[in-house]
Amino acid sequence: MNSNKFEGSLATFPSNVYFLDLGSRFWIYHKISFREGFLGNLYRLNVIDISNNILTGVVPSSLGSLKYLYSLHLQNNKFEGDIPVPLQNLTDLVTIDLGNNLFTGTKLIGFYI
């Protein structure tokens, strides 16, 4: 769904979605915020890409409950604050890109930023 200019509300995704690509300016054209509870019942996600948007605020700690997640791309946004500690619980996480944001605080063990 990246690089589009859809209008209106974002539909609810079915719970069997494994790959969610909302990167490359998707959020600019939608009045949607990336916040706690946004992912709803998408607990089977393997890959999340919301890179290259202008998302602000903090990264929801609920991402740490996505136990099947192995690739997380949050780069090139304007996220701030601490990186949520629950992300360390993602034992299958192989790829994480948090670069080019406004994070502060303590760097988490095992994370390259």
Sequence and secondary structure as in RCSB ss.txt:
>XXXX:A:sequence
MNSNKFEGSLATFPSNVYFLDLGSRFWIYHKISFREGFLGNLYRLNVIDISNNILTGVVPSSLGSLKYLYSLHLQ
NNKFEGDIPVPLQNLTDLVTIDLGNNLFTGTKLIGFYI
>XXXX:A:secstr
 TT    S      TT  EEE  SSTGGGS     TTTTTT TT SEEE  SS  EE   GGGGG TT  EEE  
SSEEEE   GGGGG TT  EEE  SSEE S   TT   
